[in-house]
């Protein structure tokens, strides 16, 4: 009896250790691959090794971990899929910083255009409470993060600071959720869009604060079913659809809903921007419940190209809840150049197709 009990106890302890070992094997901490995290030593190679094992892991939900209380100096990184798991997490609780000197980025081909790049990683969860600092003060011409060509992507909790160009680029994604992120760059920093949405379907951006030198959020060609809500924007250029139709391109954006936005000192509220001689189609756009301050007199402006090929249809805006510093005016730049004040606006083929 005593021997059987001892055997059961030993087997129970072994089973616990096996389970624990399995759980530990799904976490790939960059420190275990040589990352120092003092903000001085380059940790790029450790991140590459940790990613390779995370992506190749046979676990159903592997985690690449960037621990808190450390600052990791990294050069441009490309995290490429497809990976074995369709539910992969990159958890960033520490801080990531770029080299302040672009000559130290040591990129190949066009790799320097993106500092952190995820491509074809389905089921990616990029989250944490760390700060991603692009150190762009001396050279505003590169973007911090791009996620492209993937399905079911989730971005949550991170802070982005001083991108050399766009902070977060969402490109060619299906089912993307962005929640509770913070973006901060100087008001005069050029082309530092907060979140840039290109060719995405079923995109949700919620509960985020964006202070930047360009559009807080920009939505361009090929995007549809985009929902933006609970945003604090400013300083910055507002929330924009466009620019669309450059060099006469046929661009299309549809089913965009923007609601519950607070603007604080933005140069614009909401904008739709098209190029002259463009061929664009923008349908089913809804703006509602804006409040705050702007530097201009117009809160919502449709600035349409004076051609006969642009089309904006089924567009509607609602009365602003509260707007100061400018006026309570919403206007549309019509084909004839007229501008009308209105509480409810519905436009069909503004440029007389």
Beta strands, then each sheet from edge to edge (+ up, - down):
strand 1: 27-29
strand 2: 38-42
strand 3: 63-66
strand 4: 71-73
strand 5: 77-80
strand 6: 88-92
strand 7: 95-97
strand 8: 114-119
strand 9: 124-127
strand 10: 131-133
strand 11: 143-156
strand 12: 159-161
strand 13: 168-179
strand 14: 182-184
strand 15: 195-198
strand 16: 201-211
strand 17: 217-220
strand 18: 224-233
strand 19: 239-244
strand 20: 250-266
strand 21: 270-274
strand 22: 279-294
strand 23: 300-303
strand 24: 311-317
strand 25: 322-324
strand 26: 330-333
sheet 1: 1+ 3+ 6+ 9+ 11+ 8+ 5+
sheet 2: 1+ 3+ 6+ 9+ 11+ 13+ 15+ 17+ 19+ 21+ 23+ 26+
sheet 3: 1+ 3+ 6+ 9+ 11+ 13+ 16+ 14+ 12+ 10+ 7+ 4+ 2+
sheet 4: 1+ 3+ 6+ 9+ 11+ 13+ 16+ 18+ 20+ 22+ 24+
sheet 5: 1+ 3+ 6+ 9+ 11+ 13+ 16+ 18+ 20+ 22+ 25+
end
